[in-house]
Amino acid sequence: MLVYRHWQWIPDRSGGCLSALILILQLCICLPTTAKTINFQSDEGYLNGSLDQHVNWTAPQWQVDLESETITEDGYSSAVYVEKTAPFQPGASYTVSAIFSFHEAAWDPETVKWKPLFNVGFLNQDKSPFTRNGNSIRISFDRNKSEYVADIQSDYGTPQGDNIKGKGGVSQSPPFSAESIGIHRAATSENSDLMSDRLKMVVKLTAGNTMNDWICVATIHNADTDTLVTTFTATGITFNADTLYGVIGMGQSDSNAKIAMRRVHSFTFSTSLLPLQESYAWSHHKKWFQRRLDLSLMRSEVL
């Protein structure tokens, strides 16, 4: 794509009329932004039963429910989206998001200590979703007694997930209330609304120029009320990848996390690579223009 930038008129050295015209053009070889959103519907080719039967997923333990247009799993397993991948490019950004919901099964929140419920993020290669061999970076949505919290985790270079302690950034959000995600506890369980709103969890990863300066921005948005729940950033992350795959996971089991009806309503994988740019200057002597243009008109426009 050829993009017109600007015209610049320059007087000649004798102080006379215009001597040159410089036309600056920018040639952009734009690598397109790619995005894919999946809503787990029949018209997208999805079938009831195992998510793993669909060629664009590696997810043996996940199930598709066309009636609710969701996917679900009971915990301790991940689903890897293998159809769309993204090549590594320093400075490029990569985004994975998922909309999910759940039901609090334990009415007394004080009986539930720190429990991871959902996670969304990236694998740096197409590995088995059942193992974490130092190849992922994710945002985890956790319950801790009466509150909720999110944290950015990476197991890059380690056998298991660890919270990131980024330079100049944070690895964990401030706690947020059950009410902010649509859960309303009352004095009795019969009067409580323990079903969450649909929550959109977004992970945006920006590749660094080295393996030690990646940036991750995590956001949780209430999709039903269109309100921001939390957002936070980790910088100076150590990570490395030739190719990135999107991944979603369910955290602990329903019985351990004291929740039920965990559902993933949609999944989006997108990339935004950087354009390649070159600039050109085109200059000619005034006699070239005198043969082709009316300089009196040009002079009247400039002066």
SULWO-V161920 format. One record per backbone hydrogen bond with DSSP energy under -0.5 kcal/mol. NH is the residue of the N-H (numbers start at 1). CO is the residue of the C=O. E is the energy in kcal/mol with one decimal. If there is no record, write none. Layout:
# SULWO-V161920
nh=(NH & NH)
co=(CO & CO)
e=(E & E)
This chain:
# SULWO-V161920
nh=(3 & 3 & 4 & 5 & 6 & 8 & 10 & 12 & 15 & 19 & 20 & 21 & 22 & 23 & 23 & 24 & 24 & 25 & 25 & 26 & 27 & 27 & 28 & 28 & 29 & 29 & 30 & 31 & 32 & 34 & 36 & 38 & 44 & 45 & 46 & 49 & 51 & 52 & 52 & 53 & 54 & 57 & 58 & 59 & 62 & 63 & 64 & 65 & 66 & 69 & 70 & 71 & 72 & 76 & 79 & 80 & 81 & 81 & 82 & 82 & 83 & 85 & 86 & 88 & 91 & 92 & 93 & 94 & 95 & 96 & 97 & 98 & 99 & 100 & 100 & 101 & 103 & 104 & 105 & 105 & 106 & 107 & 109 & 111 & 112 & 113 & 115 & 117 & 118 & 119 & 120 & 121 & 122 & 123 & 124 & 127 & 131 & 133 & 137 & 138 & 139 & 140 & 141 & 142 & 142 & 143 & 144 & 145 & 147 & 148 & 149 & 151 & 152 & 153 & 154 & 155 & 156 & 157 & 158 & 162 & 164 & 166 & 167 & 168 & 169 & 170 & 173 & 176 & 178 & 181 & 182 & 183 & 184 & 185 & 191 & 192 & 193 & 194 & 196 & 196 & 197 & 199 & 199 & 200 & 201 & 201 & 202 & 202 & 203 & 204 & 205 & 205 & 206 & 207 & 207 & 213 & 214 & 215 & 216 & 217 & 218 & 219 & 220 & 221 & 222 & 223 & 223 & 224 & 226 & 227 & 229 & 230 & 232 & 234 & 237 & 239 & 239 & 242 & 243 & 244 & 245 & 246 & 247 & 248 & 249 & 250 & 252 & 254 & 257 & 258 & 259 & 260 & 263 & 264 & 265 & 265 & 266 & 267 & 268 & 269 & 270 & 271 & 272 & 276 & 278 & 280 & 282 & 283 & 288 & 289 & 290 & 291 & 292 & 293 & 295 & 297 & 298 & 299 & 300 & 301 & 302 & 303)
co=(1 & 26 & 2 & 24 & 24 & 22 & 20 & 17 & 12 & 10 & 10 & 284 & 8 & 21 & 282 & 6 & 22 & 23 & 280 & 3 & 25 & 278 & 1 & 26 & 27 & 276 & 28 & 29 & 30 & 271 & 269 & 267 & 41 & 42 & 41 & 64 & 62 & 59 & 62 & 50 & 51 & 54 & 80 & 57 & 59 & 72 & 49 & 70 & 64 & 65 & 65 & 264 & 63 & 251 & 248 & 58 & 79 & 246 & 56 & 80 & 56 & 83 & 244 & 242 & 207 & 89 & 272 & 205 & 270 & 203 & 268 & 201 & 266 & 98 & 199 & 263 & 260 & 194 & 103 & 258 & 258 & 105 & 107 & 108 & 109 & 111 & 143 & 141 & 141 & 249 & 139 & 247 & 137 & 245 & 135 & 125 & 128 & 131 & 122 & 153 & 120 & 151 & 118 & 140 & 149 & 115 & 147 & 112 & 144 & 176 & 142 & 140 & 171 & 138 & 162 & 136 & 136 & 134 & 155 & 154 & 152 & 164 & 235 & 166 & 166 & 233 & 150 & 148 & 146 & 178 & 179 & 178 & 193 & 183 & 188 & 189 & 184 & 192 & 102 & 194 & 181 & 100 & 197 & 221 & 98 & 199 & 200 & 219 & 96 & 217 & 94 & 203 & 215 & 92 & 205 & 210 & 237 & 206 & 234 & 204 & 232 & 202 & 230 & 200 & 227 & 198 & 221 & 198 & 222 & 222 & 220 & 220 & 218 & 216 & 214 & 211 & 237 & 124 & 124 & 86 & 123 & 81 & 121 & 79 & 119 & 77 & 116 & 74 & 253 & 254 & 254 & 103 & 101 & 71 & 99 & 263 & 99 & 38 & 97 & 36 & 95 & 34 & 93 & 29 & 27 & 25 & 23 & 281 & 285 & 285 & 286 & 287 & 289 & 289 & 293 & 294 & 294 & 295 & 296 & 297 & 298 & 299)
e=(-0.5 & -2.5 & -0.5 & -1.4 & -0.8 & -1.4 & -1.4 & -1.5 & -1.8 & -2.0 & -1.1 & -0.5 & -1.8 & -0.6 & -1.3 & -1.6 & -0.7 & -0.6 & -1.6 & -2.1 & -0.5 & -2.6 & -2.2 & -0.7 & -0.6 & -2.4 & -1.1 & -0.6 & -0.6 & -1.2 & -2.0 & -3.1 & -1.3 & -2.0 & -1.6 & -1.7 & -2.4 & -0.8 & -0.5 & -1.0 & -1.6 & -2.0 & -2.3 & -0.5 & -1.3 & -2.4 & -3.5 & -2.8 & -0.5 & -1.1 & -1.8 & -1.8 & -1.9 & -3.9 & -3.0 & -2.2 & -0.5 & -2.7 & -1.7 & -0.8 & -1.1 & -0.5 & -1.4 & -2.1 & -2.3 & -2.2 & -1.9 & -2.4 & -2.9 & -2.2 & -2.3 & -1.9 & -1.6 & -0.5 & -2.7 & -1.9 & -2.8 & -2.7 & -0.5 & -1.8 & -1.4 & -0.7 & -0.9 & -1.6 & -1.8 & -0.6 & -3.0 & -3.3 & -1.4 & -2.1 & -1.8 & -2.5 & -2.7 & -2.5 & -2.4 & -2.0 & -1.2 & -0.6 & -1.9 & -3.0 & -2.7 & -3.2 & -2.8 & -0.6 & -3.2 & -3.0 & -2.8 & -2.1 & -2.0 & -2.4 & -2.2 & -1.9 & -2.6 & -3.4 & -2.4 & -1.8 & -0.5 & -0.7 & -2.2 & -1.5 & -1.9 & -0.7 & -0.9 & -0.5 & -1.0 & -3.2 & -3.1 & -2.7 & -0.5 & -1.1 & -1.5 & -2.5 & -3.1 & -0.5 & -0.8 & -1.1 & -3.0 & -0.6 & -2.9 & -0.5 & -3.2 & -3.2 & -0.5 & -3.4 & -2.8 & -0.6 & -0.5 & -3.0 & -2.8 & -2.6 & -3.3 & -0.6 & -3.0 & -2.4 & -0.5 & -1.0 & -2.2 & -2.1 & -2.7 & -2.7 & -2.9 & -2.2 & -2.8 & -2.6 & -3.2 & -2.1 & -0.9 & -0.8 & -1.3 & -1.3 & -2.5 & -1.7 & -2.2 & -2.8 & -2.5 & -2.2 & -0.7 & -0.6 & -0.8 & -2.0 & -2.7 & -0.7 & -2.2 & -2.1 & -2.9 & -1.5 & -2.3 & -1.0 & -2.7 & -1.0 & -1.8 & -2.5 & -2.5 & -2.5 & -3.2 & -0.6 & -1.1 & -2.1 & -2.7 & -2.4 & -2.8 & -2.5 & -2.5 & -1.7 & -1.3 & -1.9 & -0.9 & -0.5 & -1.3 & -0.8 & -2.2 & -1.5 & -1.0 & -3.9 & -1.0 & -0.6 & -1.7 & -3.0 & -1.9 & -1.4 & -1.6 & -2.6)
